[in-house]
């Protein structure tokens, strides 16, 4: 019975650690989503076209 109690105590400690890691990973996903979203918006508005003389011009 004491072994089971020790295992449950350690599981509770590890569950708190996993909760922290989950929050950290979620934050990283949200940050990556924001960065990729900004690149998509800036890529669409700042796209360039190449003229007939070979120079690039802003749209």
Phi and psi restraints in degrees (range 20) as a CNS / XPLOR table:
assign (resid 1 and name C) (resid 2 and name N)
       (resid 2 and name CA) (resid 2 and name C) 1.0 -69.8 20.0 2
assign (resid 2 and name N) (resid 2 and name CA)
       (resid 2 and name C) (resid 3 and name N) 1.0 -33.2 20.0 2
assign (resid 2 and name C) (resid 3 and name N)
       (resid 3 and name CA) (resid 3 and name C) 1.0 -61.7 20.0 2
assign (resid 3 and name N) (resid 3 and name CA)
       (resid 3 and name C) (resid 4 and name N) 1.0 -43.0 20.0 2
assign (resid 3 and name C) (resid 4 and name N)
       (resid 4 and name CA) (resid 4 and name C) 1.0 -63.1 20.0 2
assign (resid 4 and name N) (resid 4 and name CA)
       (resid 4 and name C) (resid 5 and name N) 1.0 -40.2 20.0 2
assign (resid 4 and name C) (resid 5 and name N)
       (resid 5 and name CA) (resid 5 and name C) 1.0 -63.3 20.0 2
assign (resid 5 and name N) (resid 5 and name CA)
       (resid 5 and name C) (resid 6 and name N) 1.0 -43.3 20.0 2
assign (resid 5 and name C) (resid 6 and name N)
       (resid 6 and name CA) (resid 6 and name C) 1.0 -63.9 20.0 2
assign (resid 6 and name N) (resid 6 and name CA)
       (resid 6 and name C) (resid 7 and name N) 1.0 -41.7 20.0 2
assign (resid 6 and name C) (resid 7 and name N)
       (resid 7 and name CA) (resid 7 and name C) 1.0 -64.0 20.0 2
assign (resid 7 and name N) (resid 7 and name CA)
       (resid 7 and name C) (resid 8 and name N) 1.0 -41.3 20.0 2
assign (resid 7 and name C) (resid 8 and name N)
       (resid 8 and name CA) (resid 8 and name C) 1.0 -65.6 20.0 2
assign (resid 8 and name N) (resid 8 and name CA)
       (resid 8 and name C) (resid 9 and name N) 1.0 -38.2 20.0 2
assign (resid 8 and name C) (resid 9 and name N)
       (resid 9 and name CA) (resid 9 and name C) 1.0 -63.5 20.0 2
assign (resid 9 and name N) (resid 9 and name CA)
       (resid 9 and name C) (resid 10 and name N) 1.0 -44.8 20.0 2
assign (resid 9 and name C) (resid 10 and name N)
       (resid 10 and name CA) (resid 10 and name C) 1.0 -66.7 20.0 2
assign (resid 10 and name N) (resid 10 and name CA)
       (resid 10 and name C) (resid 11 and name N) 1.0 -36.7 20.0 2
assign (resid 10 and name C) (resid 11 and name N)
       (resid 11 and name CA) (resid 11 and name C) 1.0 -62.7 20.0 2
assign (resid 11 and name N) (resid 11 and name CA)
       (resid 11 and name C) (resid 12 and name N) 1.0 -39.5 20.0 2
assign (resid 11 and name C) (resid 12 and name N)
       (resid 12 and name CA) (resid 12 and name C) 1.0 -64.0 20.0 2
assign (resid 12 and name N) (resid 12 and name CA)
       (resid 12 and name C) (resid 13 and name N) 1.0 -41.7 20.0 2
assign (resid 12 and name C) (resid 13 and name N)
       (resid 13 and name CA) (resid 13 and name C) 1.0 -64.4 20.0 2
assign (resid 13 and name N) (resid 13 and name CA)
       (resid 13 and name C) (resid 14 and name N) 1.0 -43.8 20.0 2
assign (resid 13 and name C) (resid 14 and name N)
       (resid 14 and name CA) (resid 14 and name C) 1.0 -67.3 20.0 2
assign (resid 14 and name N) (resid 14 and name CA)
       (resid 14 and name C) (resid 15 and name N) 1.0 -33.5 20.0 2
assign (resid 14 and name C) (resid 15 and name N)
       (resid 15 and name CA) (resid 15 and name C) 1.0 -64.5 20.0 2
assign (resid 15 and name N) (resid 15 and name CA)
       (resid 15 and name C) (resid 16 and name N) 1.0 -38.2 20.0 2
assign (resid 15 and name C) (resid 16 and name N)
       (resid 16 and name CA) (resid 16 and name C) 1.0 -64.2 20.0 2
assign (resid 16 and name N) (resid 16 and name CA)
       (resid 16 and name C) (resid 17 and name N) 1.0 -40.7 20.0 2
assign (resid 16 and name C) (resid 17 and name N)
       (resid 17 and name CA) (resid 17 and name C) 1.0 -63.8 20.0 2
assign (resid 17 and name N) (resid 17 and name CA)
       (resid 17 and name C) (resid 18 and name N) 1.0 -41.2 20.0 2
assign (resid 17 and name C) (resid 18 and name N)
       (resid 18 and name CA) (resid 18 and name C) 1.0 -65.0 20.0 2
assign (resid 18 and name N) (resid 18 and name CA)
       (resid 18 and name C) (resid 19 and name N) 1.0 -35.1 20.0 2
assign (resid 18 and name C) (resid 19 and name N)
       (resid 19 and name CA) (resid 19 and name C) 1.0 -63.0 20.0 2
assign (resid 19 and name N) (resid 19 and name CA)
       (resid 19 and name C) (resid 20 and name N) 1.0 -43.4 20.0 2
assign (resid 19 and name C) (resid 20 and name N)
       (resid 20 and name CA) (resid 20 and name C) 1.0 -62.6 20.0 2
assign (resid 20 and name N) (resid 20 and name CA)
       (resid 20 and name C) (resid 21 and name N) 1.0 -43.1 20.0 2
assign (resid 20 and name C) (resid 21 and name N)
       (resid 21 and name CA) (resid 21 and name C) 1.0 -64.1 20.0 2
assign (resid 21 and name N) (resid 21 and name CA)
       (resid 21 and name C) (resid 22 and name N) 1.0 -37.2 20.0 2
assign (resid 21 and name C) (resid 22 and name N)
       (resid 22 and name CA) (resid 22 and name C) 1.0 -63.3 20.0 2
assign (resid 22 and name N) (resid 22 and name CA)
       (resid 22 and name C) (resid 23 and name N) 1.0 -41.2 20.0 2
assign (resid 22 and name C) (resid 23 and name N)
       (resid 23 and name CA) (resid 23 and name C) 1.0 -64.2 20.0 2
assign (resid 23 and name N) (resid 23 and name CA)
       (resid 23 and name C) (resid 24 and name N) 1.0 -40.7 20.0 2
assign (resid 23 and name C) (resid 24 and name N)
       (resid 24 and name CA) (resid 24 and name C) 1.0 -64.1 20.0 2
assign (resid 24 and name N) (resid 24 and name CA)
       (resid 24 and name C) (resid 25 and name N) 1.0 -45.5 20.0 2
assign (resid 24 and name C) (resid 25 and name N)
       (resid 25 and name CA) (resid 25 and name C) 1.0 -64.4 20.0 2
assign (resid 25 and name N) (resid 25 and name CA)
       (resid 25 and name C) (resid 26 and name N) 1.0 -40.0 20.0 2
assign (resid 25 and name C) (resid 26 and name N)
       (resid 26 and name CA) (resid 26 and name C) 1.0 -62.1 20.0 2
assign (resid 26 and name N) (resid 26 and name CA)
       (resid 26 and name C) (resid 27 and name N) 1.0 -41.3 20.0 2
assign (resid 26 and name C) (resid 27 and name N)
       (resid 27 and name CA) (resid 27 and name C) 1.0 -63.0 20.0 2
assign (resid 27 and name N) (resid 27 and name CA)
       (resid 27 and name C) (resid 28 and name N) 1.0 -39.6 20.0 2
assign (resid 27 and name C) (resid 28 and name N)
       (resid 28 and name CA) (resid 28 and name C) 1.0 -65.4 20.0 2
assign (resid 28 and name N) (resid 28 and name CA)
       (resid 28 and name C) (resid 29 and name N) 1.0 -39.9 20.0 2
assign (resid 28 and name C) (resid 29 and name N)
       (resid 29 and name CA) (resid 29 and name C) 1.0 -64.1 20.0 2
assign (resid 29 and name N) (resid 29 and name CA)
       (resid 29 and name C) (resid 30 and name N) 1.0 -41.5 20.0 2
assign (resid 29 and name C) (resid 30 and name N)
       (resid 30 and name CA) (resid 30 and name C) 1.0 -65.7 20.0 2
assign (resid 30 and name N) (resid 30 and name CA)
       (resid 30 and name C) (resid 31 and name N) 1.0 -40.2 20.0 2
assign (resid 30 and name C) (resid 31 and name N)
       (resid 31 and name CA) (resid 31 and name C) 1.0 -65.1 20.0 2
assign (resid 31 and name N) (resid 31 and name CA)
       (resid 31 and name C) (resid 32 and name N) 1.0 -42.6 20.0 2
assign (resid 31 and name C) (resid 32 and name N)
       (resid 32 and name CA) (resid 32 and name C) 1.0 -64.6 20.0 2
assign (resid 32 and name N) (resid 32 and name CA)
       (resid 32 and name C) (resid 33 and name N) 1.0 -38.8 20.0 2
assign (resid 32 and name C) (resid 33 and name N)
       (resid 33 and name CA) (resid 33 and name C) 1.0 -64.0 20.0 2
assign (resid 33 and name N) (resid 33 and name CA)
       (resid 33 and name C) (resid 34 and name N) 1.0 -40.7 20.0 2
assign (resid 33 and name C) (resid 34 and name N)
       (resid 34 and name CA) (resid 34 and name C) 1.0 -64.9 20.0 2
assign (resid 34 and name N) (resid 34 and name CA)
       (resid 34 and name C) (resid 35 and name N) 1.0 -45.0 20.0 2
assign (resid 34 and name C) (resid 35 and name N)
       (resid 35 and name CA) (resid 35 and name C) 1.0 -62.9 20.0 2
assign (resid 35 and name N) (resid 35 and name CA)
       (resid 35 and name C) (resid 36 and name N) 1.0 -46.1 20.0 2
assign (resid 35 and name C) (resid 36 and name N)
       (resid 36 and name CA) (resid 36 and name C) 1.0 -66.0 20.0 2
assign (resid 36 and name N) (resid 36 and name CA)
       (resid 36 and name C) (resid 37 and name N) 1.0 -35.7 20.0 2
assign (resid 36 and name C) (resid 37 and name N)
       (resid 37 and name CA) (resid 37 and name C) 1.0 -64.9 20.0 2
assign (resid 37 and name N) (resid 37 and name CA)
       (resid 37 and name C) (resid 38 and name N) 1.0 -40.7 20.0 2
assign (resid 37 and name C) (resid 38 and name N)
       (resid 38 and name CA) (resid 38 and name C) 1.0 -66.7 20.0 2
assign (resid 38 and name N) (resid 38 and name CA)
       (resid 38 and name C) (resid 39 and name N) 1.0 -38.0 20.0 2
assign (resid 38 and name C) (resid 39 and name N)
       (resid 39 and name CA) (resid 39 and name C) 1.0 -65.8 20.0 2
assign (resid 39 and name N) (resid 39 and name CA)
       (resid 39 and name C) (resid 40 and name N) 1.0 -37.6 20.0 2
assign (resid 39 and name C) (resid 40 and name N)
       (resid 40 and name CA) (resid 40 and name C) 1.0 -65.7 20.0 2
assign (resid 40 and name N) (resid 40 and name CA)
       (resid 40 and name C) (resid 41 and name N) 1.0 -43.6 20.0 2
assign (resid 40 and name C) (resid 41 and name N)
       (resid 41 and name CA) (resid 41 and name C) 1.0 -66.8 20.0 2
assign (resid 41 and name N) (resid 41 and name CA)
       (resid 41 and name C) (resid 42 and name N) 1.0 -46.7 20.0 2
assign (resid 41 and name C) (resid 42 and name N)
       (resid 42 and name CA) (resid 42 and name C) 1.0 -69.8 20.0 2
assign (resid 42 and name N) (resid 42 and name CA)
       (resid 42 and name C) (resid 43 and name N) 1.0 -30.7 20.0 2
assign (resid 42 and name C) (resid 43 and name N)
       (resid 43 and name CA) (resid 43 and name C) 1.0 -68.7 20.0 2
assign (resid 43 and name N) (resid 43 and name CA)
       (resid 43 and name C) (resid 44 and name N) 1.0 -35.4 20.0 2
assign (resid 43 and name C) (resid 44 and name N)
       (resid 44 and name CA) (resid 44 and name C) 1.0 -75.0 20.0 2
assign (resid 44 and name N) (resid 44 and name CA)
       (resid 44 and name C) (resid 45 and name N) 1.0 -38.6 20.0 2
assign (resid 44 and name C) (resid 45 and name N)
       (resid 45 and name CA) (resid 45 and name C) 1.0 -84.2 20.0 2
assign (resid 45 and name N) (resid 45 and name CA)
       (resid 45 and name C) (resid 46 and name N) 1.0 -25.9 20.0 2
assign (resid 45 and name C) (resid 46 and name N)
       (resid 46 and name CA) (resid 46 and name C) 1.0 -105.6 20.0 2
assign (resid 46 and name N) (resid 46 and name CA)
       (resid 46 and name C) (resid 47 and name N) 1.0 23.7 20.0 2
assign (resid 46 and name C) (resid 47 and name N)
       (resid 47 and name CA) (resid 47 and name C) 1.0 -70.2 20.0 2
assign (resid 47 and name N) (resid 47 and name CA)
       (resid 47 and name C) (resid 48 and name N) 1.0 151.4 20.0 2
assign (resid 47 and name C) (resid 48 and name N)
       (resid 48 and name CA) (resid 48 and name C) 1.0 -115.1 20.0 2
assign (resid 48 and name N) (resid 48 and name CA)
       (resid 48 and name C) (resid 49 and name N) 1.0 151.7 20.0 2
assign (resid 48 and name C) (resid 49 and name N)
       (resid 49 and name CA) (resid 49 and name C) 1.0 -119.8 20.0 2
assign (resid 49 and name N) (resid 49 and name CA)
       (resid 49 and name C) (resid 50 and name N) 1.0 147.2 20.0 2
assign (resid 49 and name C) (resid 50 and name N)
       (resid 50 and name CA) (resid 50 and name C) 1.0 -97.9 20.0 2
assign (resid 50 and name N) (resid 50 and name CA)
       (resid 50 and name C) (resid 51 and name N) 1.0 125.8 20.0 2
assign (resid 50 and name C) (resid 51 and name N)
       (resid 51 and name CA) (resid 51 and name C) 1.0 -79.0 20.0 2
assign (resid 51 and name N) (resid 51 and name CA)
       (resid 51 and name C) (resid 52 and name N) 1.0 177.9 20.0 2
assign (resid 51 and name C) (resid 52 and name N)
       (resid 52 and name CA) (resid 52 and name C) 1.0 -70.3 20.0 2
assign (resid 52 and name N) (resid 52 and name CA)
       (resid 52 and name C) (resid 53 and name N) 1.0 -21.1 20.0 2
assign (resid 52 and name C) (resid 53 and name N)
       (resid 53 and name CA) (resid 53 and name C) 1.0 -88.4 20.0 2
assign (resid 53 and name N) (resid 53 and name CA)
       (resid 53 and name C) (resid 54 and name N) 1.0 2.1 20.0 2
assign (resid 53 and name C) (resid 54 and name N)
       (resid 54 and name CA) (resid 54 and name C) 1.0 92.3 20.0 2
assign (resid 54 and name N) (resid 54 and name CA)
       (resid 54 and name C) (resid 55 and name N) 1.0 -6.2 20.0 2
assign (resid 54 and name C) (resid 55 and name N)
       (resid 55 and name CA) (resid 55 and name C) 1.0 -86.6 20.0 2
assign (resid 55 and name N) (resid 55 and name CA)
       (resid 55 and name C) (resid 56 and name N) 1.0 150.0 20.0 2
assign (resid 55 and name C) (resid 56 and name N)
       (resid 56 and name CA) (resid 56 and name C) 1.0 -91.9 20.0 2
assign (resid 56 and name N) (resid 56 and name CA)
       (resid 56 and name C) (resid 57 and name N) 1.0 140.2 20.0 2
assign (resid 56 and name C) (resid 57 and name N)
       (resid 57 and name CA) (resid 57 and name C) 1.0 -128.0 20.0 2
assign (resid 57 and name N) (resid 57 and name CA)
       (resid 57 and name C) (resid 58 and name N) 1.0 145.4 20.0 2
assign (resid 57 and name C) (resid 58 and name N)
       (resid 58 and name CA) (resid 58 and name C) 1.0 -70.5 20.0 2
assign (resid 58 and name N) (resid 58 and name CA)
       (resid 58 and name C) (resid 59 and name N) 1.0 143.8 20.0 2
